[in-house]
């Protein structure tokens, strides 16, 4: 991953949905111009013995085990912004989960692996840690970026965090936790054959202990071809790693690194086992190719966490927006004993396309329109899971010849999601009429059947100069 990543300046976020009247007042009133609106090194086995804002998230029945999972905190040497977010995370999780059996951090505790960064992290953690929670931290690539050799960076990590190894196996209340450590500071990540073979041995131990129970595996970089954002995963020994887990459908693998948000349904993936992305406590990172960019404006607002509840026949994984102090989406539910044929969160699970409602509106915002650009404002589409993108096309009104086409995020990562959504189309000609089409796309690439369309015209150069 391009790890020259930094959070950007906060952008304005809509405080509430704009109503229909305000929408119409903000945009053009020329309704006749609208067309078709309906449209790892020593390896050990060690035994260790919410105030929710949505009542529906309170699970019925007694839990066997409960633990939060966070990642990519990026505590910084010269700034306390991520430290403050980390403290907020710990405080909020203590309210949401007042009795934790464990606490997991899946790598990149620090931004550079400096001693001062680890000290900040551990000071905040110890001040808020629940005494009954077993601490389990994985090392991430950023935790190596301190100028030390890989071996010395690992020694610092272990010394500062109190972990016994970068790779270890714990049993908590009869459930197995296997933590893996990326072995150097490469952004992609390195998991050696030796460590993967050790993983296989630990999986066998866990399986023989009780094959009906889930096995929890944690590693910083994701396995390519699994969760949302796993294009940033590791290549070396990827297949060996995957095939080692493949033998155990009861595995739930948690990875960090990507900073991709929990809101996207692809953050969980099931094929031969279950993989889950863990988002970030620092700033969001997103897919390439959208006009908002991979690190969009306001990206450093985002702060998310997972809460895992284990019951005797299922695991619930709840997604928490720390920045919004609320849950996002429904909990993921995984039934046990595991059966691949009954997996719900598969790659082909969504065949339904998003759609615009009959009263959806697409209009031109004249206040933001110039001689070379046009601003559009439209009602967001609906989908059974998530509207991820919009494909926007501008065509010459007379000839229908395509002029410009681009993808834009629905800005699903914002709280609340802006509705209507405003986008700007640049690179147009002055005093020219265009037909604008907006197609909605969901997270799985399904495209709406009926787009929104509107006619608009750029300003003359003279008119644009007078504004």
KENUZA-777604 format. One record per residue (C-alpha): residue number from 1; residue in three letters; z, y, x. Coordinates in nm, 4 decimals, padded with zeros to 6 digits. Each point is the difference from the previous one (the first is absolute). Layout:
N
{NUM, "ALA", {Z, Y, X}}
...
END
This chain:
467
{1, "UNK", {00.0000, 00.0000, 00.0000}}
{2, "UNK", {-00.0626, 00.3536, 00.1179}}
{3, "UNK", {00.3574, 00.0672, 00.1000}}
{4, "UNK", {-00.0553, 00.3638, 00.0761}}
{5, "UNK", {00.1096, 00.0250, -00.3602}}
{6, "UNK", {00.2214, 00.2871, -00.1026}}
{7, "UNK", {00.1072, 00.1167, -00.3402}}
{8, "UNK", {-00.1785, 00.3068, -00.1300}}
{9, "UNK", {00.1202, 00.3119, -00.1726}}
{10, "UNK", {00.1326, -00.0525, -00.3499}}
{11, "UNK", {-00.2480, 00.0745, -00.2758}}
{12, "UNK", {00.0682, 00.1209, -00.3489}}
{13, "UNK", {00.0704, -00.2773, -00.2478}}
{14, "UNK", {-00.0342, 00.0469, -00.3718}}
{15, "UNK", {00.3427, 00.0118, -00.1621}}
{16, "UNK", {-00.1252, -00.1241, -00.3349}}
{17, "UNK", {-00.3181, -00.1020, -00.1721}}
{18, "UNK", {-00.2132, 00.2872, -00.1193}}
{19, "UNK", {-00.0510, -00.0133, -00.3739}}
{20, "UNK", {-00.3407, 00.0020, -00.1645}}
{21, "UNK", {00.0089, 00.3681, -00.0966}}
{22, "UNK", {00.0928, 00.1120, 00.3519}}
{23, "UNK", {-00.2711, -00.2269, 00.1366}}
{24, "UNK", {-00.2628, 00.1646, -00.2177}}
{25, "UNK", {00.1244, 00.3488, 00.0795}}
{26, "UNK", {-00.0140, -00.0727, 00.3715}}
{27, "UNK", {-00.3526, -00.1337, -00.0111}}
{28, "UNK", {-00.3255, 00.1174, -00.1498}}
{29, "UNK", {-00.0095, 00.0505, -00.3737}}
{30, "UNK", {-00.3692, -00.0800, -00.0215}}
{31, "UNK", {00.0344, -00.3378, -00.1690}}
{32, "UNK", {-00.3737, -00.0184, -00.0478}}
{33, "UNK", {-00.0414, -00.0434, 00.3747}}
{34, "UNK", {00.1929, -00.3248, -00.0101}}
{35, "UNK", {-00.2013, -00.3181, -00.0338}}
{36, "UNK", {00.1437, -00.3324, -00.1102}}
{37, "UNK", {00.3697, 00.0803, 00.0003}}
{38, "UNK", {00.0692, -00.3396, -00.1615}}
{39, "UNK", {-00.1446, -00.1699, 00.2681}}
{40, "UNK", {02.8708, -02.0419, 04.1229}}
{41, "UNK", {00.1586, -00.1509, 00.3666}}
{42, "UNK", {00.3046, -00.2327, -00.0074}}
{43, "UNK", {-00.0273, -00.1983, -00.3154}}
{44, "UNK", {00.3194, -00.0848, -00.1844}}
{45, "UNK", {00.1200, -00.1420, -00.3313}}
{46, "UNK", {00.3144, 00.1800, -00.1156}}
{47, "UNK", {00.1910, -00.0542, -00.3259}}
{48, "UNK", {00.1497, 00.2957, -00.1833}}
{49, "UNK", {00.2019, -00.0482, -00.2660}}
{50, "UNK", {-00.5317, 01.7133, -01.4665}}
{51, "UNK", {00.0223, 00.2542, -00.1575}}
{52, "UNK", {-00.3496, -00.0503, -00.1421}}
{53, "UNK", {-00.1909, 00.2746, -00.1760}}
{54, "UNK", {-00.1733, -00.2623, -00.2102}}
{55, "UNK", {00.2169, -00.2512, -00.1796}}
{56, "UNK", {-00.2850, -00.2492, -00.0241}}
{57, "UNK", {00.0259, -00.0469, 00.3757}}
{58, "UNK", {00.3491, -00.1475, -00.0356}}
{59, "UNK", {-00.0549, -00.3739, 00.0222}}
{60, "UNK", {00.1673, -00.2335, -00.2419}}
{61, "UNK", {00.2091, -00.2784, 00.1448}}
{62, "UNK", {00.1837, -00.0412, 00.3255}}
{63, "UNK", {-00.1919, 00.0414, 00.3245}}
{64, "UNK", {00.0346, -00.2509, 00.2813}}
{65, "UNK", {-00.0981, 00.2581, 00.2606}}
{66, "UNK", {-00.1066, 00.3642, 00.0176}}
{67, "UNK", {-00.1290, 00.2079, 00.2922}}
{68, "UNK", {-00.2016, 00.3195, 00.0625}}
{69, "UNK", {-00.3049, 00.0033, 00.2286}}
{70, "UNK", {-00.1232, 00.3206, 00.1638}}
{71, "UNK", {-00.2250, 00.0769, 00.2947}}
{72, "UNK", {-00.1615, 00.2689, 00.2138}}
{73, "UNK", {00.2879, 00.2459, 00.0050}}
{74, "UNK", {-00.1285, 00.1742, 00.3154}}
{75, "UNK", {00.3201, 00.1753, 00.1004}}
{76, "UNK", {-00.1150, 00.2840, 00.2261}}
{77, "UNK", {00.1568, 00.1396, 00.3152}}
{78, "UNK", {-00.0542, 00.3698, -00.0738}}
{79, "UNK", {-00.0030, 00.0115, -00.3799}}
{80, "UNK", {00.2453, -00.1193, -00.2622}}
{81, "UNK", {-00.2427, -00.0130, -00.2923}}
{82, "UNK", {-00.0406, -00.3789, 00.0001}}
{83, "UNK", {00.3713, -00.0401, 00.0772}}
{84, "UNK", {00.0858, 00.1946, -00.3137}}
{85, "UNK", {-00.2390, -00.2178, -00.2013}}
{86, "UNK", {00.1623, -00.3129, 00.1480}}
{87, "UNK", {00.3450, 00.1193, -00.1031}}
{88, "UNK", {-00.1289, 00.0710, -00.3512}}
{89, "UNK", {-00.1478, -00.3499, -00.0082}}
{90, "UNK", {00.3283, -00.1626, 00.0995}}
{91, "UNK", {00.1983, 00.2035, -00.2519}}
{92, "UNK", {-00.2403, -00.0723, -00.2831}}
{93, "UNK", {-00.0224, -00.3715, 00.0760}}
{94, "UNK", {00.3798, -00.0242, 00.0018}}
{95, "UNK", {00.0028, 00.1404, -00.3516}}
{96, "UNK", {-00.2865, -00.2163, -00.1215}}
{97, "UNK", {00.1356, -00.3136, 00.1721}}
{98, "UNK", {00.3768, 00.0360, 00.0351}}
{99, "UNK", {00.0420, -00.3544, 00.1353}}
{100, "UNK", {-00.2519, -00.0933, 00.2708}}
{101, "UNK", {-00.0051, -00.3350, 00.1785}}
{102, "UNK", {-00.2389, 00.1202, 00.2710}}
{103, "UNK", {-00.1933, 00.3068, 00.1113}}
{104, "UNK", {-00.3454, -00.0347, 00.1574}}
{105, "UNK", {-00.2004, 00.2524, 00.2031}}
{106, "UNK", {-00.3512, -00.1202, 00.0866}}
{107, "UNK", {-00.0728, 00.1975, 00.3160}}
{108, "UNK", {-00.0605, 00.3526, 00.1286}}
{109, "UNK", {00.3608, 00.1039, -00.0304}}
{110, "UNK", {-00.0906, 00.2773, 00.2442}}
{111, "UNK", {-00.3043, 00.2096, 00.0804}}
{112, "UNK", {00.0054, -00.0604, 00.3779}}
{113, "UNK", {00.2836, -00.2424, 00.0701}}
{114, "UNK", {00.2099, 00.2653, 00.1738}}
{115, "UNK", {00.3729, -00.0585, 00.0366}}
{116, "UNK", {00.0760, 00.3133, -00.2001}}
{117, "UNK", {-00.2183, -00.1252, -00.2848}}
{118, "UNK", {00.1738, -00.3369, -00.0142}}
{119, "UNK", {00.3354, 00.1811, 00.0135}}
{120, "UNK", {-00.0946, 00.2160, -00.2982}}
{121, "UNK", {-00.1189, -00.3028, -00.1936}}
{122, "UNK", {00.3061, -00.2145, 00.0682}}
{123, "UNK", {00.2449, 00.2835, -00.0599}}
{124, "UNK", {-00.1460, 00.0641, -00.3453}}
{125, "UNK", {-00.0263, -00.3715, -00.0746}}
{126, "UNK", {00.3602, -00.0796, 00.0946}}
{127, "UNK", {00.1257, 00.2963, -00.2015}}
{128, "UNK", {-00.1590, -00.1369, -00.3182}}
{129, "UNK", {-00.0281, -00.3757, 00.0588}}
{130, "UNK", {00.1724, -00.2269, -00.2454}}
{131, "UNK", {00.2537, -00.2175, 00.1878}}
{132, "UNK", {-00.1182, -00.3198, -00.1706}}
{133, "UNK", {-00.3674, 00.0483, 00.0854}}
{134, "UNK", {-00.1496, -00.1937, 00.2930}}
{135, "UNK", {-00.2161, 00.2364, 00.2077}}
{136, "UNK", {-00.3412, -00.1310, 00.1019}}
{137, "UNK", {-00.2450, 00.2271, 00.1824}}
{138, "UNK", {-00.3475, -00.0815, 00.1350}}
{139, "UNK", {-00.1503, 00.1868, 00.2942}}
{140, "UNK", {-00.3185, 00.1999, -00.0621}}
{141, "UNK", {-00.2670, 00.1386, 00.2296}}
{142, "UNK", {00.1470, 00.3526, -00.0029}}
{143, "UNK", {00.3313, -00.1385, 00.1262}}
{144, "UNK", {-00.1809, -00.0792, 00.3296}}
{145, "UNK", {-00.1493, 00.3468, 00.0587}}
{146, "UNK", {00.2650, 00.1217, 00.2419}}
{147, "UNK", {-00.1722, -00.0538, 00.3356}}
{148, "UNK", {00.1975, -00.3154, 00.0726}}
{149, "UNK", {-00.1447, -00.3443, 00.0642}}
{150, "UNK", {-00.0220, -00.2195, -00.3077}}
{151, "UNK", {00.2954, -00.2058, 00.1239}}
{152, "UNK", {00.2150, 00.3087, 00.0584}}
{153, "UNK", {-00.1001, 00.1519, -00.3340}}
{154, "UNK", {00.1118, -00.3207, -00.1669}}
{155, "UNK", {00.3312, 00.0113, 00.1896}}
{156, "UNK", {00.0547, 00.3538, -00.1249}}
{157, "UNK", {-00.0793, -00.1002, -00.3549}}
{158, "UNK", {00.2447, -00.2918, 00.0132}}
{159, "UNK", {00.2719, 00.2024, 00.1699}}
{160, "UNK", {-00.0241, 00.2890, -00.2436}}
{161, "UNK", {-00.0388, -00.1976, -00.3228}}
{162, "UNK", {00.2275, -00.2947, 00.0757}}
{163, "UNK", {-00.2692, -00.2547, -00.0829}}
{164, "UNK", {00.0349, -00.3239, 00.2010}}
{165, "UNK", {-00.3743, -00.0379, 00.0630}}
{166, "UNK", {-00.3306, 00.1431, -00.1113}}
{167, "UNK", {-00.0621, -00.3317, -00.1761}}
{168, "UNK", {00.2796, -00.1735, -00.1876}}
{169, "UNK", {00.0874, -00.2099, -00.3024}}
{170, "UNK", {00.2983, 00.0547, -00.2263}}
{171, "UNK", {00.1275, -00.1863, -00.3046}}
{172, "UNK", {00.1707, 00.2147, -00.2613}}
{173, "UNK", {00.1561, -00.1613, -00.3060}}
{174, "UNK", {-00.2307, -00.2993, 00.0448}}
{175, "UNK", {-00.3211, 00.2052, 00.0362}}
{176, "UNK", {-00.2036, 00.0149, 00.3199}}
{177, "UNK", {-00.1069, 00.3261, 00.1691}}
{178, "UNK", {-00.2414, -00.0170, 00.2944}}
{179, "UNK", {-00.0596, 00.3225, 00.1936}}
{180, "UNK", {-00.2892, 00.0303, 00.2448}}
{181, "UNK", {-00.0491, 00.2675, 00.2658}}
{182, "UNK", {-00.3254, 00.1538, 00.1112}}
{183, "UNK", {00.0021, -00.0576, 00.3759}}
{184, "UNK", {-00.1322, 00.3293, 00.1375}}
{185, "UNK", {-00.0949, 00.3514, -00.1009}}
{186, "UNK", {-00.3588, -00.0721, -00.1008}}
{187, "UNK", {-00.0710, 00.1637, -00.3333}}
{188, "UNK", {-00.1698, -00.3127, -00.1330}}
{189, "UNK", {00.2962, -00.2152, 00.0986}}
{190, "UNK", {00.0450, -00.3118, 00.2131}}
{191, "UNK", {00.1441, -00.3308, -00.1201}}
{192, "UNK", {-00.0353, -00.2666, 00.2693}}
{193, "UNK", {-00.0776, -00.3663, -00.0525}}
{194, "UNK", {00.3533, -00.0745, 00.1247}}
{195, "UNK", {00.1582, 00.2167, -00.2679}}
{196, "UNK", {-00.2268, -00.1318, -00.2742}}
{197, "UNK", {00.0818, -00.3591, 00.0997}}
{198, "UNK", {00.3683, 00.0937, -00.0219}}
{199, "UNK", {-00.0689, 00.1418, -00.3451}}
{200, "UNK", {-00.1450, -00.3353, -00.1022}}
{201, "UNK", {00.3138, -00.1778, 00.1192}}
{202, "UNK", {00.2248, 00.2335, -00.1973}}
{203, "UNK", {-00.2091, -00.0375, -00.3134}}
{204, "UNK", {00.0357, -00.3768, 00.0274}}
{205, "UNK", {00.3791, 00.0359, 00.0281}}
{206, "UNK", {00.0119, 00.2241, -00.3052}}
{207, "UNK", {-00.2296, -00.2264, -00.2016}}
{208, "UNK", {00.2053, -00.3101, 00.0803}}
{209, "UNK", {00.3180, 00.1822, -00.0945}}
{210, "UNK", {-00.1266, 00.0704, -00.3527}}
{211, "UNK", {-00.3727, 00.0021, -00.0743}}
{212, "UNK", {00.0540, 00.1512, -00.3440}}
{213, "UNK", {00.1367, 00.3284, 00.1337}}
{214, "UNK", {-00.1992, 00.2984, 00.1298}}
{215, "UNK", {-00.0202, 00.0543, 00.3762}}
{216, "UNK", {00.0031, 00.3672, 00.1027}}
{217, "UNK", {-00.2077, 00.0982, 00.3054}}
{218, "UNK", {-00.0104, 00.3509, 00.1505}}
{219, "UNK", {-00.2435, 00.1475, 00.2552}}
{220, "UNK", {-00.1125, 00.3559, 00.0690}}
{221, "UNK", {-00.3794, -00.0209, -00.0041}}
{222, "UNK", {-00.1650, -00.1680, -00.3008}}
{223, "UNK", {-00.2275, -00.3019, 00.0096}}
{224, "UNK", {-00.3591, 00.1141, -00.0404}}
{225, "UNK", {-00.1540, -00.0968, -00.3312}}
{226, "UNK", {00.3199, 00.0067, -00.1986}}
{227, "UNK", {00.1748, 00.3098, -00.1366}}
{228, "UNK", {-00.1315, 00.3495, -00.0708}}
{229, "UNK", {-00.0451, 00.1652, 00.3405}}
{230, "UNK", {-00.0201, -00.3267, 00.1945}}
{231, "UNK", {-00.3203, 00.1176, 00.1671}}
{232, "UNK", {00.2559, 00.1510, 00.2421}}
{233, "UNK", {00.1382, -00.3481, 00.0732}}
{234, "UNK", {-00.0227, -00.2123, 00.3142}}
{235, "UNK", {-00.3073, -00.1959, 00.1143}}
{236, "UNK", {00.1363, -00.2027, 00.2926}}
{237, "UNK", {00.1315, -00.3343, -00.1275}}
{238, "UNK", {-00.0455, 00.1178, -00.3555}}
{239, "UNK", {-00.1296, -00.3324, -00.1305}}
{240, "UNK", {00.2720, -00.1998, 00.1759}}
{241, "UNK", {00.2621, 00.2283, -00.1534}}
{242, "UNK", {-00.1536, -00.0235, -00.3474}}
{243, "UNK", {-00.0516, -00.3745, 00.0132}}
{244, "UNK", {00.3596, -00.0503, 00.1131}}
{245, "UNK", {00.1222, 00.1762, -00.3134}}
{246, "UNK", {-00.2684, -00.1640, -00.2141}}
{247, "UNK", {00.1857, -00.3318, 00.0074}}
{248, "UNK", {00.2881, 00.1559, -00.1924}}
{249, "UNK", {-00.0915, 00.1603, -00.3343}}
{250, "UNK", {00.3658, 00.0949, -00.0481}}
{251, "UNK", {-00.0264, 00.2592, 00.2807}}
{252, "UNK", {00.0307, 00.3684, -00.0843}}
{253, "UNK", {-00.1209, 00.2001, 00.2979}}
{254, "UNK", {00.0967, 00.3683, 00.0314}}
{255, "UNK", {-00.1903, 00.2342, 00.2327}}
{256, "UNK", {00.0053, 00.3716, 00.0766}}
{257, "UNK", {-00.2143, 00.2129, 00.2337}}
{258, "UNK", {-00.2659, 00.1193, -00.2421}}
{259, "UNK", {00.1949, 00.2700, -00.1880}}
{260, "UNK", {-00.2090, -00.0918, -00.3049}}
{261, "UNK", {00.1845, 00.0757, -00.3260}}
{262, "UNK", {00.1674, -00.2539, -00.2243}}
{263, "UNK", {-00.1747, 00.1381, -00.3082}}
{264, "UNK", {-00.3239, -00.1884, 00.0676}}
{265, "UNK", {00.0060, -00.3508, -00.1555}}
{266, "UNK", {-00.1570, -00.1470, 00.3155}}
{267, "UNK", {00.3252, 00.0651, 00.1861}}
{268, "UNK", {00.0818, -00.3576, -00.1046}}
{269, "UNK", {-00.2446, -00.2812, 00.0800}}
{270, "UNK", {00.0083, -00.3681, -00.0845}}
{271, "UNK", {-00.2374, -00.2733, 00.1090}}
{272, "UNK", {00.1740, -00.2654, 00.2100}}
{273, "UNK", {00.3342, 00.1826, 00.0075}}
{274, "UNK", {00.1271, 00.3441, -00.1008}}
{275, "UNK", {-00.0439, 00.3125, 00.2142}}
{276, "UNK", {00.1604, 00.3357, -00.0797}}
{277, "UNK", {-00.0453, 00.3414, 00.1603}}
{278, "UNK", {00.3074, 00.2163, 00.0444}}
{279, "UNK", {-00.1411, 00.3565, 00.0032}}
{280, "UNK", {00.1844, 00.2640, 00.2058}}
{281, "UNK", {00.2959, 00.2316, 00.0267}}
{282, "UNK", {-00.2009, 00.2612, 00.1920}}
{283, "UNK", {-00.3432, 00.0920, -00.1400}}
{284, "UNK", {-00.2753, -00.1683, -00.1961}}
{285, "UNK", {-00.3250, -00.1303, 00.1504}}
{286, "UNK", {-00.2962, -00.0980, -00.2168}}
{287, "UNK", {-00.3487, -00.1498, -00.0080}}
{288, "UNK", {-00.2759, 00.1789, 00.1900}}
{289, "UNK", {-00.3016, 00.1544, -00.1695}}
{290, "UNK", {00.1587, 00.2237, -00.2628}}
{291, "UNK", {-00.0241, 00.3769, 00.0004}}
{292, "UNK", {00.3783, 00.0442, 00.0076}}
{293, "UNK", {00.0110, -00.1780, 00.3395}}
{294, "UNK", {00.2031, -00.2934, 00.1270}}
{295, "UNK", {00.3098, 00.2196, 00.0340}}
{296, "UNK", {-00.0382, 00.2260, -00.3034}}
{297, "UNK", {00.1719, 00.3285, -00.0606}}
{298, "UNK", {00.3626, -00.0621, -00.0944}}
{299, "UNK", {-00.0024, -00.3443, 00.1667}}
{300, "UNK", {00.3356, 00.0506, 00.1700}}
{301, "UNK", {00.1747, 00.0278, -00.3352}}
{302, "UNK", {-00.0375, -00.3708, -00.0693}}
{303, "UNK", {00.2968, -00.2271, 00.0700}}
{304, "UNK", {00.0150, -00.3503, -00.1491}}
{305, "UNK", {00.2058, -00.3192, 00.0155}}
{306, "UNK", {00.0108, -00.3517, -00.1403}}
{307, "UNK", {00.2937, -00.1730, -00.1615}}
{308, "UNK", {-00.0195, -00.3803, -00.0077}}
{309, "UNK", {00.2016, -00.1966, -00.2523}}
{310, "UNK", {00.0191, -00.3786, 00.0315}}
{311, "UNK", {00.0844, -00.2059, -00.3075}}
{312, "UNK", {00.0178, -00.3772, -00.0253}}
{313, "UNK", {-00.3602, -00.0348, -00.1168}}
{314, "UNK", {-00.1700, 00.3268, 00.0911}}
{315, "UNK", {-00.0139, 00.2962, 00.2357}}
{316, "UNK", {-00.0304, 00.3540, -00.1322}}
{317, "UNK", {-00.1368, 00.2676, 00.2336}}
{318, "UNK", {00.0680, 00.3504, -00.1269}}
{319, "UNK", {-00.1812, 00.3055, 00.1299}}
{320, "UNK", {00.2031, 00.3162, 00.0473}}
{321, "UNK", {-00.1277, 00.3550, 00.0436}}
{322, "UNK", {00.2814, 00.1494, 00.2055}}
{323, "UNK", {-00.1738, 00.3375, -00.0085}}
{324, "UNK", {-00.0068, -00.0077, -00.3795}}
{325, "UNK", {00.3333, -00.1790, -00.0455}}
{326, "UNK", {-00.1603, -00.2472, -00.2367}}
{327, "UNK", {-00.1802, -00.3327, -00.0205}}
{328, "UNK", {-00.3769, -00.0228, 00.0250}}
{329, "UNK", {-00.1888, -00.2684, -00.1903}}
{330, "UNK", {00.1369, -00.3235, -00.1353}}
{331, "UNK", {00.1869, -00.2424, 00.2285}}
{332, "UNK", {-00.2052, -00.2736, 00.1638}}
{333, "UNK", {00.1237, -00.3380, -00.1242}}
{334, "UNK", {-00.0489, -00.3199, 00.2015}}
{335, "UNK", {00.1022, -00.3307, -00.1569}}
{336, "UNK", {00.1564, -00.2899, 00.1898}}
{337, "UNK", {-00.0563, -00.2773, 00.0965}}
{338, "UNK", {-00.3210, 00.1574, 00.1318}}
{339, "UNK", {-00.3329, -00.1238, -00.1311}}
{340, "UNK", {-00.3234, 00.1511, 00.1341}}
{341, "UNK", {-00.1817, -00.0827, -00.3224}}
{342, "UNK", {00.2413, 00.2234, -00.1886}}
{343, "UNK", {-00.0171, 00.3011, 00.2310}}
{344, "UNK", {-00.0418, 00.3222, -00.2009}}
{345, "UNK", {-00.0789, 00.2595, 00.2680}}
{346, "UNK", {-00.3313, -00.1360, 00.1242}}
{347, "UNK", {-00.3018, 00.1956, 00.1258}}
{348, "UNK", {-00.1978, -00.0755, -00.3146}}
{349, "UNK", {00.2712, 00.0778, -00.2535}}
{350, "UNK", {-00.1541, 00.3194, -00.1358}}
{351, "UNK", {-00.3394, -00.0070, -00.1704}}
{352, "UNK", {00.0590, 00.2862, -00.2440}}
{353, "UNK", {-00.1678, 00.3307, 00.0761}}
{354, "UNK", {00.1785, 00.3323, -00.0507}}
{355, "UNK", {-00.1113, 00.2236, -00.2833}}
{356, "UNK", {00.0089, 00.3567, -00.1216}}
{357, "UNK", {00.1509, 00.0503, -00.3438}}
{358, "UNK", {-00.2109, 00.1538, -00.2750}}
{359, "UNK", {00.1733, 00.3362, 00.0341}}
{360, "UNK", {-00.0379, 00.0141, 00.3796}}
{361, "UNK", {-00.1405, 00.3296, 00.1266}}
{362, "UNK", {-00.2059, 00.0908, 00.3055}}
{363, "UNK", {-00.0615, 00.3684, 00.0544}}
{364, "UNK", {-00.0919, 00.2590, 00.2596}}
{365, "UNK", {00.2738, 00.2240, 00.1352}}
{366, "UNK", {-00.1797, 00.3317, 00.0384}}
{367, "UNK", {00.2911, 00.1650, 00.1794}}
{368, "UNK", {-00.0467, -00.2440, 00.2887}}
{369, "UNK", {-00.3813, -00.0114, -00.0068}}
{370, "UNK", {-00.2052, 00.1834, 00.2656}}
{371, "UNK", {-00.3629, 00.0274, 00.1061}}
{372, "UNK", {00.0225, -00.3191, 00.2061}}
{373, "UNK", {00.2736, -00.1934, -00.1735}}
{374, "UNK", {00.1155, -00.1005, -00.3433}}
{375, "UNK", {00.3438, -00.1038, -00.1196}}
{376, "UNK", {00.0356, -00.2625, -00.2703}}
{377, "UNK", {00.3035, -00.0817, -00.2073}}
{378, "UNK", {00.0328, -00.3181, -00.2040}}
{379, "UNK", {00.2331, -00.2236, -00.1928}}
{380, "UNK", {00.1057, -00.3012, 00.2045}}
{381, "UNK", {-00.1322, -00.3384, -00.1095}}
{382, "UNK", {00.2179, -00.2939, -00.0991}}
{383, "UNK", {00.0238, -00.3530, 00.1407}}
{384, "UNK", {00.2105, -00.3104, -00.0533}}
{385, "UNK", {00.1291, 00.0252, 00.3606}}
{386, "UNK", {-00.1064, 00.3138, 00.1886}}
{387, "UNK", {-00.2838, 00.2521, 00.0087}}
{388, "UNK", {-00.0459, 00.0299, 00.3750}}
{389, "UNK", {-00.3130, 00.2134, 00.0474}}
{390, "UNK", {-00.2655, 00.2107, -00.1616}}
{391, "UNK", {-00.3630, -00.0064, 00.1076}}
{392, "UNK", {-00.1394, 00.3481, -00.0516}}
{393, "UNK", {-00.3733, 00.0668, 00.0011}}
{394, "UNK", {-00.1858, 00.3315, -00.0219}}
{395, "UNK", {-00.3663, -00.0088, -00.1041}}
{396, "UNK", {-00.2597, 00.2713, -00.0537}}
{397, "UNK", {00.0119, 00.0733, -00.3713}}
{398, "UNK", {-00.3797, 00.0169, -00.0328}}
{399, "UNK", {-00.1199, -00.2895, 00.2150}}
{400, "UNK", {00.3068, -00.2224, 00.0011}}
{401, "UNK", {-00.0379, -00.0264, 00.3771}}
{402, "UNK", {00.3317, -00.0901, 00.1685}}
{403, "UNK", {00.1404, 00.2780, 00.2157}}
{404, "UNK", {00.3491, -00.1065, 00.0907}}
{405, "UNK", {00.2296, -00.2981, -00.0593}}
{406, "UNK", {00.3540, -00.0675, 00.1175}}
{407, "UNK", {00.3176, -00.1966, -00.0693}}
{408, "UNK", {00.3293, 00.1664, -00.0859}}
{409, "UNK", {00.3451, -00.1471, -00.0511}}
{410, "UNK", {00.1485, 00.0215, -00.3457}}
{411, "UNK", {00.3046, 00.1244, 00.1967}}
{412, "UNK", {00.1965, -00.2935, -00.1398}}
{413, "UNK", {00.2420, 00.0421, 00.2910}}
{414, "UNK", {00.1383, 00.3259, -00.1416}}
{415, "UNK", {00.2931, 00.0331, -00.2385}}
{416, "UNK", {-00.0968, 00.0854, -00.2590}}
{417, "UNK", {-00.3668, -00.0907, 00.0296}}
{418, "UNK", {-00.1939, 00.3226, -00.0737}}
{419, "UNK", {-00.1743, -00.0052, -00.3357}}
{420, "UNK", {-00.2474, 00.1646, -00.0258}}
{421, "UNK", {-00.1309, -00.0515, 00.3512}}
{422, "UNK", {-00.1856, 00.2828, 00.1744}}
{423, "UNK", {-00.2647, -00.0758, 00.2638}}
{424, "UNK", {-00.2420, 00.2254, 00.1891}}
{425, "UNK", {-00.3660, -00.0799, 00.0632}}
{426, "UNK", {-00.1273, 00.1860, 00.3089}}
{427, "UNK", {-00.3413, 00.0327, 00.1647}}
{428, "UNK", {-00.1912, 00.1099, -00.3088}}
{429, "UNK", {-00.2731, 00.2647, -00.0383}}
{430, "UNK", {00.0606, 00.3403, -00.1518}}
{431, "UNK", {-00.1012, 00.0758, -00.3580}}
{432, "UNK", {-00.0896, -00.3620, -00.0683}}
{433, "UNK", {00.0783, -00.2210, -00.2977}}
{434, "UNK", {00.1466, -00.3438, 00.0631}}
{435, "UNK", {00.0861, -00.3030, -00.2045}}
{436, "UNK", {00.3397, -00.1291, 00.1094}}
{437, "UNK", {00.1003, -00.3629, -00.0618}}
{438, "UNK", {00.3469, -00.1456, 00.0501}}
{439, "UNK", {00.0492, -00.3776, 00.0143}}
{440, "UNK", {00.3508, -00.1499, 00.0052}}
{441, "UNK", {00.0762, -00.2941, 00.2331}}
{442, "UNK", {00.3069, -00.2204, 00.0108}}
{443, "UNK", {00.1744, -00.1532, 00.3021}}
{444, "UNK", {-00.2206, -00.3105, -00.0190}}
{445, "UNK", {-00.3312, 00.1865, -00.0088}}
{446, "UNK", {-00.0687, -00.0272, -00.3723}}
{447, "UNK", {-00.1971, 00.3031, -00.1196}}
{448, "UNK", {00.0147, 00.1553, -00.3462}}
{449, "UNK", {-00.2989, -00.0619, -00.2262}}
{450, "UNK", {-00.0191, 00.3498, -00.1431}}
{451, "UNK", {00.0424, 00.2911, 00.2426}}
{452, "UNK", {00.0857, 00.3560, -00.0882}}
{453, "UNK", {-00.2860, 00.2488, 00.0338}}
{454, "UNK", {-00.0248, 00.3783, -00.0026}}
{455, "UNK", {-00.2610, 00.2646, 00.0817}}
{456, "UNK", {00.1029, 00.2813, 00.2314}}
{457, "UNK", {-00.1549, 00.2766, 00.2025}}
{458, "UNK", {00.0932, 00.1525, 00.3336}}
{459, "UNK", {00.0303, 00.3776, 00.0282}}
{460, "UNK", {-00.2600, 00.2276, 00.1526}}
{461, "UNK", {00.0758, 00.1254, 00.3491}}
{462, "UNK", {00.0481, 00.3514, -00.1357}}
{463, "UNK", {00.2394, -00.1135, -00.2689}}
{464, "UNK", {00.1975, -00.2076, 00.2472}}
{465, "UNK", {00.0437, 00.3016, 00.2324}}
{466, "UNK", {00.1458, 00.2115, -00.2796}}
{467, "UNK", {00.2740, -00.2487, -00.0759}}
END
